[in-house]
Amino acid sequence: MLSFFIINKLNIEMKNYLNFENEIKDLETELENLKDPYNQSGLSEVDTQKISKTQIELNEKLSAIYSNLDPWQTTLVARHEDRPKSKFFIEIYLRILFLCLEIDTMERINPY
């Protein structure tokens, strides 16, 4: 459970998109522009309804694209360069291990 929170805090973003992910890229760019109050037109109000609508559209597009991948596209996703490697997961588990050891040590020093 703790690893889930650590992974989410690292905020991993894909910077390289595959050829069938162009619509996703456009929607994510639009979403980031909507969330940014300091956009090209200067300081502006953030439209939360439009952000919610765009997020729902993005989620639907992700489901539609990834549920209909052909075998080659599945291979491309599996070999994507932005996909986490084993080093990433080893670092996370080591952080969790040292955090647990630190908490255990602190409880032994001060049990209250």
C-alpha positions in Angstrom: 0.0 0.0 0.0 2.8 2.4 0.8 4.5 1.7 -2.5 1.3 2.9 -4.3 1.6 6.3 -2.6 5.3 6.6 -3.3 4.8 5.8 -7.0 2.0 8.4 -7.2 4.2 11.1 -5.6 6.9 10.6 -8.2 4.5 11.9 -10.8 5.7 9.9 -13.8 4.8 11.4 -17.1 5.1 10.0 -20.6 7.0 12.4 -22.9 7.2 10.2 -25.9 4.0 9.1 -27.6 3.4 6.3 -30.0 1.9 6.9 -33.4 -1.6 5.7 -32.3 -1.5 8.0 -29.3 -1.7 11.3 -31.1 -5.3 12.0 -29.8 -4.1 11.3 -26.3 -1.2 13.7 -26.6 -3.5 16.4 -27.9 -6.0 15.9 -25.0 -3.2 15.8 -22.4 -1.7 19.0 -23.8 -5.1 20.7 -23.7 -5.6 19.5 -20.1 -2.2 20.9 -19.0 -3.0 24.2 -20.6 -6.4 24.3 -18.9 -4.8 23.6 -15.5 -2.2 26.3 -15.9 -3.5 29.7 -14.6 -0.4 31.4 -16.1 -1.0 30.5 -19.7 -0.2 32.4 -22.9 -3.0 35.0 -22.4 -1.6 35.9 -18.9 -3.2 35.2 -15.6 -6.6 33.6 -16.1 -9.3 31.8 -14.2 -9.1 28.0 -14.2 -12.3 26.5 -15.6 -12.9 23.4 -13.5 -15.9 22.2 -15.5 -13.9 22.2 -18.7 -11.0 20.5 -17.0 -13.4 17.8 -15.7 -15.0 17.4 -19.2 -11.5 17.1 -20.8 -10.4 14.6 -18.2 -13.5 12.4 -18.8 -12.9 12.6 -22.6 -9.2 11.7 -22.1 -10.2 8.7 -19.9 -12.7 7.5 -22.5 -10.1 7.9 -25.3 -7.5 6.0 -23.3 -10.0 3.1 -22.8 -11.0 3.1 -26.4 -7.5 3.1 -27.8 -5.9 0.6 -25.3 -8.8 -1.8 -25.4 -8.5 -2.2 -29.2 -4.7 -2.6 -29.7 -3.4 -5.1 -32.3 -0.5 -7.4 -31.4 2.1 -5.0 -32.8 0.8 -2.0 -30.9 0.8 -4.1 -27.7 4.4 -4.9 -28.3 5.2 -1.2 -28.9 3.5 -0.3 -25.6 5.4 -3.1 -23.7 8.7 -1.9 -25.1 8.0 1.8 -24.7 11.1 3.8 -23.6 9.2 5.7 -20.9 8.0 2.5 -19.3 9.5 2.0 -15.8 12.5 -0.3 -15.7 13.4 -2.7 -13.0 15.8 -0.1 -11.5 12.8 2.1 -10.8 11.0 -0.6 -8.8 14.2 -1.6 -6.9 14.7 2.0 -5.8 11.1 2.3 -4.7 11.3 -1.0 -2.7 14.6 0.1 -1.1 13.0 3.4 -0.1 10.1 1.6 1.5 12.5 -0.9 3.3 14.6 1.9 4.7 11.5 3.9 5.7 10.2 0.8 7.6 13.6 0.3 9.2 13.7 3.9 10.3 10.2 3.7 11.7 11.1 0.5 13.6 14.2 2.1 15.0 12.3 5.2 16.1 9.7 3.0 17.9 12.5 1.2 19.7 14.1 4.4 20.8 10.8 6.1 21.8 8.0 3.6 22.2 5.4 6.3 23.0 
